[in-house]
Amino acid sequence: MDNSQNLSYQAGQAKGQAQEKGNQMMDRAANAAQSARETMQEAGQQMQAKAQDATNAVKNATGLNK
């Protein structure tokens, strides 16, 4: 293998490694985004439940929940 073929091979190897590294980073970013969505959804559900509990407490205190 002459020098130009060797350099070409090494360039191809570097390109493949860079593409794989980029794919890994994109996967990590997608996983982080999905985790954030799930966390926010759970927080929203908890807030909704607390608001409903507060509403029911007010109704019970004022006698409107009969």
Buried (B, 14 or more C-beta within 10 A) or exposed (E): EEEEEEEEEEEEEEEEEEEEEEEEEEEEEEEEEEEEEEEEEEEEEEEEEEEEEEEEEEEEEEEEEE
